[in-house]
């Protein structure tokens, strides 16, 4: 089996935290603010996102991808895939609508870089273990409705969110620190405990190296 097709690769990256990731994070914030933003269509994620970093600035995209690659590998890959974009989430009402849904990314690795100065407490990323299987595929419809901007009955939404949340036990919390980088395996369950009280700006990324063995498989 080609390593790019091996499902084990989706759990083969350790949780990795690096502070002061960008040499000039203020420039990244400025780049984000100057970019075009769009809403979600399918309701898979909250807030707004930009187009791919590749479409915004190819030189920065290449440097970013190479920086991630060098964390785990000494030699360059023959080919690697990387999606990266900025995301901004405006706070929802201060109830369960302002708390994220636990999910996986389904790629080899996913991650986030926090780009909000003086962020709200508890607005980082928490990691979970799944211990129960229930009706998540049904309840997540309420998440998608909310993120598409549709009206949702708050009681139905709360019931759906609770049904999702009871499936997981929190194991790790990474705090939202300006210019902090976090990476985890694509099958790692993760979510946001609160979107906070101010706009939450991040860079999100997802990717894989198709020819090199992931670190926890070596």
PyMOL commands that set and color helices and strands:
alter all, ss='L'
color gray80, all
select helices_A, chain A and resi 3-5+7-11+25-33+53-56+58-72+96-98+136-147+154-165+215-217
alter helices_A, ss='H'
color red, helices_A
select strands_A, chain A and resi 16-18+37-39+48-50+80-89+109-114+125-130+168-174+181-185+189-191+200-209
alter strands_A, ss='S'
color yellow, strands_A
deselect
rebuild
show_as cartoon
